[in-house]
Amino acid sequence: MLQSISNKHDVHHERRRKNSLASLTSSLRDNKTHLLLAASGSVATIKLPLIIQKLAADYQRLHPNTSADSGLSIRVVLTPSASRFLAGQSHEQPPVSSLLDMACVDGVYVDADEWKEPWKRGDAILHIELRRWAHLLAIAPLSANTMAKLANGMADGLLTSVVRAWDAWGDLDGDVAAVVGGGARHRLVDGSERPRRRKRVLVAPAMNTAMWRHPVTARHLGVLEGQWGVYGSKSGGKKGEEQEEEGEQLERRDGDNAEVAENENADGWFEVLQPKSKALACGDVGDGAMMEWTNIVAVIEERLGFGQ
């Protein structure tokens, strides 16, 4: 019995250690590939464990001479709504705490972790450290609610704060970022000069068909794709033309910023993976379902250069 209690204590201690801010900040330059993987409130959150498993397995297959844990580091962020889909309801819906036991997962965070202890001067701030740490942020699924928050610049939780604090211009995190485009040198906020580097945010929307086709979704996509997006990622489907027109209107309104973005980095920093059409969990049939999770994994691996 004492051995059982000791084992449980050791497991709990290891989980606390992995989730600590000290562990996060000490791993900023650990020579691993860093994926910040997030989920917001959609049924498609149940695919998150499968995404993690395949990423770890694929990394191991592509790098047989090293363990996946020594080369790939995944940290997970869940919104409160997303956590409700991973509460141990079934085999495909394990409890959130179990994600920390999966290969390559070095941290699992929820909103309560942001200000767990009273902050004092000199303390690290979780959403800033996660931004600095990540080479890529992938949000799969991205719910209609969280999409609206991102497009409107809200920062009311850990995930939205990470995106709101993202280094959109590549001025701050260049020493840990991959070069996304262009080699021209720029004077940065710290006074140094070097090629501007941007880290990408990758999102996979998942919502009811009526939500996906709603006019306000077109407006939000006009921001995420039209203003921030990588070129060529405009939404298709029945509402594609309306979404593109909305994006053009927003770009005209913010013409100066759009011109700066085009001149300094034509690739942008935000990528939207288009949803698919299927029978949804709610019973409706139509578009809005999250892209097939295996295809999301393939995009993540390509962006992170798994095969290199």
TISETOR-117741 format. One record per residue (C-alpha): z, y, x. Coordinates in nm, 2 decimals, padded with zeros to 4 digits, always signed. Layout:
// TISETOR-117741
{node {Z; Y; X}} ...
***
This chain:
// TISETOR-117741
{node {+00.00; +00.00; +00.00}} {node {+00.09; +00.24; +00.28}} {node {-00.25; +00.16; +00.45}} {node {-00.43; +00.24; +00.12}} {node {-00.25; +00.58; +00.10}} {node {-00.33; +00.65; +00.46}} {node {-00.70; +00.57; +00.41}} {node {-00.71; +00.80; +00.11}} {node {-00.54; +01.07; +00.31}} {node {-00.79; +01.04; +00.59}} {node {-01.08; +01.06; +00.36}} {node {-00.94; +01.37; +00.19}} {node {-00.87; +01.53; +00.53}} {node {-01.23; +01.46; +00.65}} {node {-01.38; +01.61; +00.33}} {node {-01.16; +01.92; +00.37}} {node {-01.27; +01.95; +00.74}} {node {-01.64; +01.92; +00.66}} {node {-01.61; +02.18; +00.39}} {node {-01.41; +02.43; +00.60}} {node {-01.55; +02.76; +00.71}} {node {-01.46; +02.68; +01.06}} {node {-01.69; +02.37; +01.05}} {node {-01.97; +02.58; +00.91}} {node {-01.95; +02.86; +01.16}} {node {-01.92; +02.63; +01.45}} {node {-02.24; +02.45; +01.36}} {node {-02.47; +02.76; +01.34}} {node {-02.64; +02.66; +01.67}} {node {-02.58; +02.28; +01.68}} {node {-02.95; +02.21; +01.74}} {node {-02.99; +02.03; +01.41}} {node {-03.23; +02.10; +01.13}} {node {-03.03; +02.29; +00.86}} {node {-03.11; +02.25; +00.49}} {node {-02.91; +02.44; +00.23}} {node {-02.98; +02.24; -00.09}} {node {-02.87; +02.39; -00.42}} {node {-02.88; +02.31; -00.79}} {node {-02.82; +02.52; -01.10}} {node {-02.76; +02.42; -01.46}} {node {-03.03; +02.18; -01.56}} {node {-03.04; +01.81; -01.65}} {node {-03.26; +01.77; -01.34}} {node {-02.95; +01.81; -01.13}} {node {-02.91; +01.43; -01.16}} {node {-03.20; +01.40; -00.91}} {node {-03.00; +01.57; -00.64}} {node {-02.85; +01.25; -00.49}} {node {-03.20; +01.09; -00.48}} {node {-03.33; +01.40; -00.30}} {node {-03.05; +01.38; -00.04}} {node {-03.10; +01.00; +00.01}} {node {-03.47; +01.03; +00.07}} {node {-03.44; +01.32; +00.31}} {node {-03.19; +01.13; +00.52}} {node {-03.40; +00.81; +00.51}} {node {-03.72; +00.99; +00.59}} {node {-03.57; +01.18; +00.88}} {node {-03.44; +00.85; +01.02}} {node {-03.78; +00.68; +00.98}} {node {-03.95; +00.97; +01.16}} {node {-03.69; +00.98; +01.44}} {node {-03.60; +00.62; +01.50}} {node {-03.44; +00.68; +01.84}} {node {-03.16; +00.90; +01.69}} {node {-02.93; +00.89; +01.39}} {node {-03.02; +01.11; +01.10}} {node {-02.67; +01.26; +01.11}} {node {-02.73; +01.39; +01.46}} {node {-03.05; +01.56; +01.37}} {node {-03.04; +01.67; +01.01}} {node {-02.76; +01.87; +00.84}} {node {-02.75; +01.92; +00.47}} {node {-02.51; +02.15; +00.29}} {node {-02.50; +02.15; -00.09}} {node {-02.42; +02.44; -00.33}} {node {-02.37; +02.38; -00.70}} {node {-02.33; +02.63; -00.98}} {node {-02.05; +02.56; -01.24}} {node {-02.31; +02.43; -01.48}} {node {-02.48; +02.20; -01.23}} {node {-02.15; +02.04; -01.15}} {node {-02.12; +01.92; -01.51}} {node {-02.41; +01.69; -01.46}} {node {-02.25; +01.52; -01.16}} {node {-01.91; +01.41; -01.29}} {node {-01.92; +01.04; -01.25}} {node {-02.08; +00.97; -01.60}} {node {-02.31; +00.70; -01.46}} {node {-02.46; +00.55; -01.15}} {node {-02.72; +00.82; -01.14}} {node {-02.46; +01.09; -01.20}} {node {-02.19; +01.03; -00.93}} {node {-01.90; +01.27; -00.90}} {node {-01.96; +01.59; -00.69}} {node {-01.70; +01.47; -00.43}} {node {-01.91; +01.16; -00.35}} {node {-02.20; +01.38; -00.22}} {node {-01.99; +01.44; +00.10}} {node {-02.00; +01.07; +00.17}} {node {-02.38; +01.07; +00.18}} {node {-02.57; +01.06; +00.51}} {node {-02.65; +01.40; +00.66}} {node {-02.43; +01.59; +00.41}} {node {-02.19; +01.82; +00.60}} {node {-02.06; +02.03; +00.31}} {node {-02.05; +02.07; -00.07}} {node {-01.96; +02.40; -00.21}} {node {-01.89; +02.55; -00.55}} {node {-01.80; +02.90; -00.67}} {node {-01.42; +02.84; -00.62}} {node {-01.48; +02.79; -00.24}} {node {-01.60; +03.15; -00.19}} {node {-01.26; +03.31; -00.21}} {node {-01.03; +03.01; -00.18}} {node {-00.79; +03.20; +00.04}} {node {-00.70; +03.57; +00.02}} {node {-00.95; +03.74; +00.25}} {node {-00.83; +03.94; +00.55}} {node {-01.02; +04.15; +00.81}} {node {-01.20; +03.93; +01.06}} {node {-01.23; +03.63; +00.82}} {node {-01.58; +03.48; +00.77}} {node {-01.74; +03.51; +00.43}} {node {-01.89; +03.19; +00.29}} {node {-02.21; +03.32; +00.13}} {node {-02.30; +03.51; +00.45}} {node {-02.23; +03.22; +00.68}} {node {-02.43; +02.98; +00.46}} {node {-02.73; +03.23; +00.48}} {node {-02.69; +03.25; +00.86}} {node {-02.67; +02.87; +00.89}} {node {-02.96; +02.77; +00.68}} {node {-03.32; +02.73; +00.81}} {node {-03.44; +02.68; +00.45}} {node {-03.28; +02.72; +00.11}} {node {-03.41; +02.48; -00.16}} {node {-03.29; +02.53; -00.52}} {node {-03.38; +02.22; -00.72}} {node {-03.34; +02.26; -01.01}} {node {-03.36; +02.63; -01.08}} {node {-03.25; +02.69; -01.43}} {node {-03.38; +02.97; -01.66}} {node {-03.04; +03.14; -01.63}} {node {-03.02; +03.14; -01.25}} {node {-03.39; +03.24; -01.23}} {node {-03.31; +03.55; -01.44}} {node {-03.01; +03.63; -01.21}} {node {-03.21; +03.60; -00.89}} {node {-03.50; +03.81; -01.03}} {node {-03.25; +04.09; -01.13}} {node {-03.05; +04.08; -00.81}} {node {-02.73; +03.95; -00.95}} {node {-02.46; +03.80; -00.73}} {node {-02.20; +03.67; -00.96}} {node {-02.15; +03.33; -00.79}} {node {-02.18; +03.16; -00.46}} {node {-02.55; +03.06; -00.50}} {node {-02.67; +03.39; -00.63}} {node {-02.47; +03.57; -00.36}} {node {-02.65; +03.36; -00.09}} {node {-02.99; +03.46; -00.23}} {node {-02.88; +03.83; -00.28}} {node {-02.77; +03.84; +00.09}} {node {-03.08; +03.65; +00.21}} {node {-03.24; +03.81; +00.52}} {node {-03.56; +03.89; +00.33}} {node {-03.72; +04.09; +00.61}} {node {-03.62; +03.87; +00.90}} {node {-03.41; +04.14; +01.07}} {node {-03.08; +03.95; +01.11}} {node {-03.12; +03.58; +01.15}} {node {-03.42; +03.56; +01.38}} {node {-03.23; +03.37; +01.65}} {node {-03.19; +03.07; +01.42}} {node {-03.50; +03.11; +01.21}} {node {-03.84; +02.95; +01.25}} {node {-04.14; +03.18; +01.29}} {node {-04.32; +03.20; +00.96}} {node {-04.61; +03.42; +01.05}} {node {-04.74; +03.69; +01.28}} {node {-04.63; +03.75; +01.63}} {node {-04.61; +04.13; +01.63}} {node {-04.29; +04.28; +01.77}} {node {-04.07; +04.49; +01.55}} {node {-03.76; +04.71; +01.61}} {node {-03.48; +04.54; +01.42}} {node {-03.15; +04.67; +01.28}} {node {-02.96; +04.59; +01.60}} {node {-03.21; +04.79; +01.80}} {node {-03.37; +04.49; +01.97}} {node {-03.75; +04.42; +01.96}} {node {-03.89; +04.08; +01.89}} {node {-04.13; +03.90; +01.64}} {node {-04.01; +03.93; +01.29}} {node {-03.89; +03.60; +01.16}} {node {-03.83; +03.51; +00.79}} {node {-03.66; +03.21; +00.64}} {node {-03.79; +03.07; +00.32}} {node {-03.63; +03.02; -00.02}} {node {-03.79; +02.73; -00.21}} {node {-03.72; +02.69; -00.58}} {node {-03.82; +02.42; -00.84}} {node {-03.78; +02.56; -01.20}} {node {-03.66; +02.33; -01.47}} {node {-03.61; +02.44; -01.83}} {node {-03.71; +02.38; -02.19}} {node {-04.08; +02.44; -02.27}} {node {-04.00; +02.74; -02.49}} {node {-03.80; +02.89; -02.21}} {node {-04.07; +02.83; -01.95}} {node {-04.33; +03.00; -02.18}} {node {-04.11; +03.28; -02.28}} {node {-04.24; +03.63; -02.19}} {node {-03.92; +03.71; -02.00}} {node {-03.99; +03.41; -01.77}} {node {-04.33; +03.56; -01.69}} {node {-04.15; +03.88; -01.59}} {node {-03.91; +03.70; -01.37}} {node {-04.19; +03.51; -01.20}} {node {-04.36; +03.84; -01.15}} {node {-04.07; +03.93; -00.92}} {node {-04.02; +03.59; -00.75}} {node {-04.39; +03.53; -00.69}} {node {-04.56; +03.87; -00.73}} {node {-04.33; +04.07; -00.51}} {node {-04.14; +03.82; -00.29}} {node {-04.37; +03.51; -00.30}} {node {-04.58; +03.34; -00.04}} {node {-04.95; +03.41; -00.11}} {node {-05.12; +03.15; -00.33}} {node {-04.81; +03.05; -00.52}} {node {-04.89; +03.21; -00.85}} {node {-04.79; +03.01; -01.15}} {node {-05.05; +02.82; -01.34}} {node {-05.05; +02.67; -01.69}} {node {-05.12; +02.84; -02.02}} {node {-04.91; +03.14; -01.92}} {node {-05.06; +03.18; -01.58}} {node {-05.27; +03.49; -01.65}} {node {-04.98; +03.67; -01.83}} {node {-04.75; +03.59; -01.53}} {node {-05.00; +03.72; -01.28}} {node {-05.06; +04.03; -01.49}} {node {-04.69; +04.09; -01.51}} {node {-04.66; +04.05; -01.14}} {node {-04.94; +04.30; -01.07}} {node {-04.77; +04.56; -01.30}} {node {-04.44; +04.52; -01.11}} {node {-04.62; +04.54; -00.78}} {node {-04.79; +04.87; -00.89}} {node {-04.45; +05.01; -00.99}} {node {-04.31; +04.92; -00.64}} {node {-04.63; +04.99; -00.46}} {node {-04.47; +05.12; -00.14}} {node {-04.25; +04.81; -00.10}} {node {-04.53; +04.58; -00.17}} {node {-04.75; +04.75; +00.09}} {node {-04.47; +04.72; +00.35}} {node {-04.43; +04.35; +00.27}} {node {-04.80; +04.29; +00.31}} {node {-04.83; +04.47; +00.64}} {node {-04.52; +04.32; +00.80}} {node {-04.54; +03.96; +00.69}} {node {-04.82; +03.84; +00.47}} {node {-04.66; +03.51; +00.40}} {node {-04.36; +03.64; +00.20}} {node {-04.03; +03.44; +00.18}} {node {-04.00; +03.30; -00.17}} {node {-04.19; +02.99; -00.29}} {node {-04.20; +02.86; -00.65}} {node {-04.28; +02.49; -00.70}} {node {-04.45; +02.46; -01.04}} {node {-04.29; +02.25; -01.31}} {node {-04.47; +01.96; -01.48}} {node {-04.54; +01.86; -01.84}} {node {-04.35; +01.56; -01.99}} {node {-04.11; +01.45; -02.26}} {node {-03.79; +01.66; -02.19}} {node {-03.43; +01.54; -02.22}} {node {-03.39; +01.76; -02.52}} {node {-03.67; +01.58; -02.71}} {node {-03.94; +01.85; -02.67}} {node {-04.27; +01.76; -02.51}} {node {-04.44; +02.01; -02.28}} {node {-04.43; +02.20; -01.95}} {node {-04.11; +02.32; -01.79}} {node {-03.98; +01.99; -01.64}} {node {-03.89; +02.01; -01.27}} {node {-04.16; +01.90; -01.03}} {node {-04.13; +01.53; -00.94}} {node {-03.84; +01.50; -00.71}} {node {-04.03; +01.30; -00.45}} {node {-04.29; +01.58; -00.43}} {node {-04.01; +01.83; -00.38}} {node {-03.88; +01.62; -00.09}} {node {-04.23; +01.62; +00.06}} {node {-04.25; +02.00; +00.05}} {node {-03.90; +02.04; +00.20}} {node {-03.99; +01.81; +00.48}} {node {-04.32; +01.99; +00.55}} {node {-04.15; +02.33; +00.56}} {node {-03.88; +02.20; +00.79}} {node {-04.13; +02.03; +01.02}} {node {-03.99; +01.68; +00.99}} {node {-04.29; +01.52; +01.15}} {node {-04.29; +01.75; +01.45}} 
***
